[in-house]
Amino acid sequence: MSHPNAGHPSVRAGLGQPIAPYFLLLTFLATFLFCPAQATCQGIGTAGGVNGFVRDAGSHDPVVGARVDLMSPNGFAAPSSYTNENGEFHFFARDGDYQITVTKIGYQKAQLSLSVVAGHSNELDIDLSRTTSDSGSSSGEEKTPAETISAHELSAPSDARDDYSKGKESMAKKDFEGAITSFQKATREFPDFYEAYAKMGVAQYMAGHANDARASLRKSIDLSKSKYPDAIFDLADVYNDVGAYSDAEPLARRVIALDESSWRGYFELARALLGLKRYPDAEQSAKKCIDLASKNQQAYIILTNIHIGMRDYPAALKDIDAYLKLDPNSSTSDAMRSTRAQVAKAIGDAKKNSGPK
């Protein structure tokens, strides 16, 4: 698609970018509550539940992959949750007052306060309103060359190419339903148009139609005989986004097999292996991604989660510091600083507990 953020490595633009952060499909801080001592985990059996649904304020469709943070006055109160295909999320928390923050690129941030009482469940319905501009981009990312037109795309009839272009224009305006309609026309006019199927899959996922998105992306892969890496990468991205890590892993490896010099496959492979808790392998893939795209901010977030999962907290501090050099001023950098403080405290507490009695 021709998107205002084309060239931003973390925005899927049909140019070799991943779909995140449109879906915030990263496991950002999802493993943070690592419970360094048993005392920090006591009482969870009597915790109250926080359950909710996130929906599009206009269409009332579920919002997939929105990040939901439960915050206490002391910072993160639970690992970040990501809405599933039904727009649903869950938390458990001790008694107390909390703030729920819901974010997803392309939508305005939503916040609300609630009180948790042990043995009781809070049921929340949260509507997100779309933004009018793409405010989620961040600076300092590596540039990507302008989109090239393949010989296969040029072989499509002119009407199909025109509808394909219209679809990309609609994507740039965040008119995902309009984009889907245009891409559908393009594929009817040129049934082998695997590029259009791939972009239609992205549009469908952005519109919240996860099942349709997977079908379109698989159609693209089949039509291209698994030679079109964008479709494979996008499908891996979708599977990672919904937590289907075992499905994402082989797709990410297929992307790497097609192009070992591309950071994209290593990025998705690191995410999949992190989700599968295969931390050493995930670390290797994340570092390879950073070697290939040193300014990819989200790769450092992935690496932070990996090192927290490995209990390698000094390495996590270095990851966070590397991230903050690239993104010193944003809502994400504020969250990373909060996480850094908690990790540093955990290191300090561990030193005290291991000292002479």
Protein Blocks (a to p, Z undefined) as FASTA:
>chain_A
ZZfkgoiakbcehnopafblklopacghklmmnolafklmgoklmpccdddddddfklop
acehiacddddfkbcfbdcddddfkopacddddedddddddddehiacddddddddehia
cdddddddddfbdfkbcehiacdddddddfklmmpcfklmmmmmmmmmmmmnopaklmmm
mmmmmmmmmmmlmklmmmmmmmmmmnopaklmmmmmmmmmmmnnopamklmmmmmmmmmm
nopamlmmmmmmmmmmmomkbmklmmmmmmmmmmnopmklmmmmmmmmmmmmmmlmklmm
mmmmmmmmnopaklmmmmmmmmmmmmmbcfklmmmmmmmmmmmmmmmmmmmmmmcZZ
